[in-house]
Amino acid sequence: MKTLIQNGRVIDPASGLDEVADIAIAAGKIQAIVKKGASLPEAFHAEKTFEAKGCIVAPGLVDLQARLREPGYEHEGMLESELKAAVAGGVTSLVCPPDTDPVLDEPGLVEMLTFRAEKLHRSRVFPLGALTRGLQGTVLTEMAELTEAGCIGFSQAEVPIADTQVLQRALQYASTYGYTVWLRPQDLHLGKGVAASGALATRLGLSGVPVAAETIALHTIFALMRSSQARVHLCRISSAEGVALIRAAKQEGLKVTADVSINSLHLSELDIGYFDSCARLTPVLRQAKDRDALRDGLKDGTLDVLVSDHSPVDIDAKALPFAEAEPGATGMELLLSLSLKWAHETGVPLQRALDVVTAQPARILGHAKSIGHLQVGGVADVVVFDPQEQWQVTSDGLHSQGKHTPFGFARSGMALPGRVKATWVNGHLAFAA
């Protein structure tokens, strides 16, 4: 299918392009980016035209943290629904963690997941392999075999490694073969609470997670990185102290990148309200000063990427007392809007707002250089959205099976900017409003 997206404001953070242009798509590739006043290639004859006047045309979003609940929930069709949610939010590539059921610690499981995802012709799925077998923190997985099966890195998801020697050996092995280890810095013992330590948690009678849970883990990781020279991506930083430590590590020259979730970027512990289980999240929501530091860290590049932390949760699992409710919230459909909201509230240029959800996460993936970028000859992963259109998040309006989000309009009163009009994946129209 030859498609022409015309008259849109084309923004590509990777190249710095920002002007009105037409994009010609054929055979899954971008054939031409034609600026105003120029002509299309003679050989290109559009079979379908999409009018993007008044809209922004950008690279498809790349989400580095999205749970699909498969393997494990095939009977509920979770893969299909969550990938539908992805393209509805403009997400054309996503990374899924290995804490599935069963855990992604065998090549066959990884190959099955990627095969099933490809058949749906929606978002590209990049799995993370388990760092240790069963995520038990004792025996390393066959990283080379998992990489051949399609894994782009290795992670423990939400399960810290208790034995520091095992973590050291994992980083040494990964460094030897050039693999990236994805870690969420949280101490095993200090991180067992359900809310941020402080006056609010005390008043509500909730067990706390101190900032030290994150900083102690960061100090350990950085010490091991110095000796192993490993490349590490830090997932979902939650505290001001954590941002400061990452800034210092980057200045030191350690090969570290980091991301922050939409939840930590916009919310604080006060959003727990009266034990609202939609705010039962991992990492826990912290104080306003932490949220502000995270915003500044993303703005100045200390934090590289914004992620959705998409974790669809069953209705019954949320209908429990706060401390017993399953942590997580739906987020992929909100990633673009909440990036725009952050930019509007902090004075960040639109290009930077798109950069943290397109070019920067693509850079961290490394091998997938053509995603997150609009270039002639590159893959045609494109999103068109109206930056002026406001919309309200409702359960009925979400494509994900996970209907719980702290950004629901009835709960937050937030009207979000930026409505996706169409999404193309590999030149295929995967979503149209």
C-alpha positions in Angstrom: 0.0 0.0 0.0 1.4 3.4 -1.1 0.3 6.0 1.5 0.8 9.8 1.4 0.6 11.7 4.7 0.3 15.3 3.7 0.3 18.8 5.1 1.3 17.8 8.6 3.9 19.5 10.8 6.7 16.8 10.7 8.8 16.7 13.8 11.8 14.3 14.0 13.8 14.8 17.2 16.6 12.5 15.9 17.4 14.8 13.0 16.1 18.1 14.3 13.5 18.3 11.5 10.5 20.5 12.2 8.5 21.8 9.3 5.4 21.2 7.2 6.0 18.4 4.8 4.5 15.3 3.1 5.6 11.8 3.9 5.4 9.1 1.2 5.2 5.5 2.4 5.6 2.3 0.3 6.7 -1.3 1.0 7.0 -0.6 4.7 9.5 2.2 4.2 9.6 6.0 4.1 10.2 6.7 0.4 10.4 10.5 0.7 9.9 13.4 3.0 8.8 16.2 0.8 9.0 19.7 2.2 6.5 22.4 1.2 6.9 23.5 -2.4 8.9 20.4 -3.5 7.5 17.6 -5.6 7.0 13.9 -4.9 9.2 11.3 -6.7 7.8 10.7 -10.1 7.6 6.9 -9.5 5.4 7.4 -6.4 1.6 7.3 -6.9 -0.4 7.3 -3.7 -3.1 4.7 -3.3 -4.3 6.3 -0.1 -3.9 9.9 1.2 -4.1 11.0 4.9 -4.8 14.7 5.5 -2.7 15.8 8.5 -3.2 19.5 8.3 -3.2 21.0 11.8 -1.6 17.8 13.2 1.9 16.7 14.1 3.5 13.9 12.3 6.2 12.2 14.4 8.1 8.9 14.7 6.1 6.1 16.3 6.7 6.1 20.1 9.1 3.6 21.7 8.0 2.5 25.2 10.7 0.8 27.3 8.4 -0.6 30.0 5.1 -2.3 29.0 3.7 -5.5 30.4 1.6 -7.5 28.0 0.6 -10.3 30.5 1.8 -13.0 28.0 2.9 -15.7 28.3 0.3 -16.4 31.0 -3.0 -14.8 30.0 -3.4 -16.2 26.5 -6.9 -17.3 27.3 -7.9 -13.7 27.9 -6.4 -12.4 24.7 -4.2 -10.0 26.5 -1.5 -9.8 23.8 -4.1 -8.6 21.2 -5.8 -6.1 23.5 -2.6 -4.6 24.8 -1.0 -4.2 21.4 -4.2 -2.6 20.3 -3.9 -0.2 23.2 -0.3 0.5 22.2 -1.1 1.6 18.6 -4.1 3.6 19.9 -1.5 5.6 21.9 0.9 5.9 19.1 3.3 3.3 20.5 4.9 1.4 17.6 7.7 -0.4 19.6 7.7 -1.6 23.1 9.9 -3.5 25.5 8.3 -6.1 27.8 9.9 -7.3 31.0 10.5 -11.0 31.7 8.2 -11.4 34.8 5.6 -13.3 32.8 4.1 -16.7 33.7 6.3 -18.7 32.9 9.3 -16.4 33.2 11.1 -15.5 29.9 14.2 -17.5 30.7 14.1 -19.9 27.8 14.6 -19.2 24.1 11.4 -21.1 23.1 9.2 -18.8 25.2 10.8 -15.7 23.7 10.4 -16.9 20.2 6.7 -17.8 20.8 6.0 -14.3 22.1 7.7 -12.5 19.3 6.0 -14.8 16.7 2.6 -14.2 18.1 3.2 -10.5 18.3 4.3 -10.3 14.7 1.2 -12.1 13.5 -1.0 -9.3 14.9 0.8 -6.6 12.7 0.7 -4.0 15.5 3.5 -2.8 17.7 7.0 -4.3 17.5 7.7 -6.2 20.7 11.3 -6.3 22.1 11.4 -8.8 25.0 13.8 -8.6 27.9 15.2 -12.0 29.0 15.4 -13.0 32.6 18.8 -12.3 34.1 18.6 -15.4 36.4 16.6 -18.6 36.0 13.0 -18.1 37.2 14.1 -14.6 38.5 15.2 -16.4 41.6 18.6 -14.6 41.8 20.8 -17.6 42.0 21.7 -19.1 38.6 22.4 -17.0 35.5 20.4 -17.7 32.3 21.9 -18.6 28.9 22.1 -15.0 27.8 23.7 -15.8 24.4 20.8 -18.2 23.5 18.2 -15.7 24.7 19.8 -13.0 22.6 19.7 -15.2 19.5 16.0 -15.8 20.3 15.3 -12.0 20.2 16.0 -10.6 23.7 17.4 -7.0 23.6 18.7 -7.1 27.2 18.4 -8.8 30.6 16.4 -7.9 33.6 15.2 -9.0 37.0 12.0 -7.0 36.6 10.7 -6.3 40.2 12.8 -9.0 41.9 16.1 -7.7 43.4 19.1 -10.0 43.5 19.9 -10.7 47.2 23.3 -12.2 46.5 25.6 -9.4 45.4 28.1 -11.9 44.0 25.5 -13.2 41.6 24.8 -9.6 40.4 28.6 -9.0 40.0 28.9 -12.2 37.8 25.9 -11.2 35.8 27.4 -7.8 35.0 30.8 -9.3 34.2 29.3 -11.8 31.8 27.0 -9.1 30.2 30.0 -6.8 29.8 32.1 -9.5 28.1 29.5 -10.0 25.4 28.2 -6.5 25.1 24.8 -7.1 26.6 22.8 -4.4 28.5 21.5 -5.2 31.9 18.2 -3.5 32.9 17.8 -3.0 36.7 15.3 -1.3 38.9 17.3 -0.1 41.8 15.6 -1.2 45.0 17.0 -2.9 48.1 15.4 -6.3 48.7 14.8 -5.7 52.4 14.1 -2.0 52.5 11.8 -2.2 49.5 9.0 -4.3 51.0 6.6 -1.5 51.8 3.6 -0.2 49.8 4.0 3.6 50.2 6.8 6.2 50.5 8.1 6.4 54.0 7.1 9.6 55.7 4.3 11.3 57.6 1.5 10.3 55.1 2.3 6.6 55.2 2.4 6.8 59.0 -1.0 8.5 59.2 -2.5 6.0 56.8 -0.9 3.0 58.6 0.9 1.8 55.5 4.3 0.2 55.5 6.9 2.5 54.1 9.7 2.3 51.4 12.5 4.8 52.3 14.5 6.6 49.7 17.5 4.6 51.0 16.0 1.5 49.3 16.8 3.1 46.0 20.0 4.9 46.8 21.7 1.9 48.5 20.9 -0.2 45.4 22.3 2.5 43.2 25.5 2.7 45.1 25.9 -1.1 44.8 25.2 -1.1 41.1 27.6 1.7 40.4 30.4 0.1 42.4 29.9 -3.1 40.4 29.8 -1.2 37.1 33.2 0.4 37.8 34.8 -3.1 38.2 32.9 -4.8 35.3 32.5 -1.9 32.8 29.0 -3.2 32.1 26.3 -1.2 30.4 23.3 -0.7 32.7 19.9 0.8 32.1 18.2 1.9 35.3 14.4 1.5 35.3 11.8 3.9 36.8 13.9 6.1 39.1 11.6 7.6 41.8 13.6 9.9 44.1 15.5 13.2 44.0 18.5 11.5 45.6 18.4 8.9 42.9 18.5 11.6 40.2 21.6 13.2 41.9 23.4 9.9 42.0 22.8 9.2 38.3 23.9 12.6 37.4 27.2 12.0 39.2 27.6 8.6 37.6 27.2 10.0 34.2 29.7 12.7 34.9 32.1 10.0 36.0 31.7 8.3 32.7 29.8 5.2 33.7 27.8 3.6 30.9 24.4 4.2 32.4 21.1 5.3 31.2 17.8 5.8 33.1 14.1 6.3 32.7 11.2 7.6 34.8 7.5 6.5 34.6 4.6 8.8 33.7 3.3 8.1 37.2 6.3 9.3 39.1 6.6 12.3 36.8 3.1 13.6 37.4 2.0 12.3 40.8 3.0 12.3 44.4 2.1 10.4 47.5 -0.9 12.7 48.1 -2.6 11.1 45.1 -3.1 8.0 47.2 -6.0 10.0 48.7 -8.2 7.7 50.8 -6.4 4.4 50.0 -7.1 4.7 46.3 -5.8 1.4 44.9 -5.2 3.0 41.4 -2.3 4.8 43.1 -0.9 1.4 44.4 2.1 1.5 42.1 5.7 0.2 41.9 7.8 2.2 42.5 5.8 3.9 45.2 4.8 7.5 44.7 7.0 9.8 46.6 7.0 13.4 47.9 6.4 16.5 45.7 10.1 17.4 45.9 11.0 14.0 44.4 8.5 14.5 41.6 9.9 18.0 40.8 13.5 16.6 40.8 12.4 13.9 38.4 10.9 16.5 36.1 14.1 18.5 36.1 16.2 15.4 35.6 14.2 14.5 32.5 14.4 18.1 31.3 18.2 18.3 31.6 19.0 14.8 30.2 20.0 13.1 33.5 17.1 10.9 32.9 17.0 9.8 29.3 13.5 8.4 28.7 9.9 8.6 29.8 8.1 5.2 30.0 4.4 4.3 30.5 5.1 1.5 33.0 2.0 -0.1 31.5 0.8 -2.9 33.9 -2.8 -3.9 33.3 -4.4 -5.3 36.4 -7.5 -7.4 36.8 -10.5 -5.7 38.4 -10.6 -8.2 41.3 -6.9 -7.6 42.1 -7.6 -3.9 42.6 -10.8 -4.4 44.6 -8.8 -5.1 47.7 -7.4 -3.1 50.6 -4.6 -0.8 49.4 -1.8 -2.8 50.9 -3.1 -6.0 49.4 -4.1 -4.7 46.0 -1.9 -5.7 43.0 0.4 -2.8 42.0 0.2 -1.4 38.5 -1.8 0.8 36.2 -2.5 1.1 32.5 -0.4 3.6 30.7 0.5 3.1 27.1 -2.4 5.0 25.8 -1.5 8.0 28.0 2.3 8.1 27.3 2.2 10.7 24.5 -0.3 12.9 26.2 1.5 12.9 29.5 4.8 13.7 27.8 3.1 16.7 26.2 1.6 17.7 29.5 5.1 17.6 31.2 6.5 19.8 28.4 3.6 22.3 28.7 3.9 22.6 32.5 7.7 22.9 32.6 8.4 24.9 29.5 10.2 22.1 27.7 10.3 22.4 23.8 8.0 20.1 21.9 10.9 18.4 20.3 12.3 17.4 23.6 8.9 16.1 24.7 8.9 13.8 21.7 12.6 13.0 22.0 12.2 11.2 25.3 9.6 8.9 23.9 11.1 8.3 20.4 14.7 8.9 19.6 16.2 8.4 23.1 14.5 5.1 23.9 15.5 3.9 20.3 19.1 4.8 21.1 19.0 2.7 24.2 17.8 -0.3 22.3 20.8 0.1 20.1 20.4 -2.4 17.4 17.1 -1.1 16.3 18.4 2.2 14.9 15.7 2.9 12.4 12.9 3.0 14.9 12.1 6.3 16.7 13.4 8.2 13.6 11.8 9.5 10.4 14.3 9.0 7.6 14.2 8.2 3.9 14.7 4.4 3.6 13.9 3.9 7.3 10.9 1.9 8.6 7.6 3.6 8.3 6.6 3.7 12.0 4.6 7.0 12.1 2.1 8.6 14.4 -0.2 11.5 13.6 -1.7 13.4 16.5 -3.6 16.7 17.2 -1.7 18.6 19.9 -4.5 20.9 20.6 -7.3 18.3 21.2 -8.0 17.7 24.8 -9.4 14.4 26.0 -10.6 12.8 29.2 -9.4 9.4 30.3 -12.3 7.0 31.0 -12.5 3.3 31.5 -14.8 2.9 28.5 -12.4 4.8 26.3 -9.4 2.6 27.0 -8.5 -0.2 24.7 -6.4 -2.0 27.3 -8.0 -4.7 29.4 -6.5 -2.9 32.4 -9.0 -0.1 33.2 -7.2 1.2 36.3 -5.3 4.4 36.1 -4.7 7.3 38.5 -5.2 9.6 35.6 -8.9 8.8 35.1 -10.8 12.0 34.6 -13.4 11.2 37.3 -10.5 10.7 39.8 -7.9 13.3 38.8 -9.9 15.9 36.9 -7.1 16.0 34.3 -7.9 16.7 30.7 -4.9 15.5 28.7 -3.5 17.2 25.6 -2.8 15.4 22.3 -5.1 13.0 20.6 -3.7 10.3 18.3 -5.4 10.3 14.9 -3.5 7.5 13.2 -0.6 5.1 13.7 1.4 3.2 11.0 3.6 0.3 11.9 6.0 -0.8 9.1 3.8 1.1 6.6 0.6 -0.7 7.7 -2.2 1.4 9.1 -2.5 -0.1 12.6 -4.9 2.5 14.1 -7.2 5.2 12.9 -9.4 7.3 15.2 
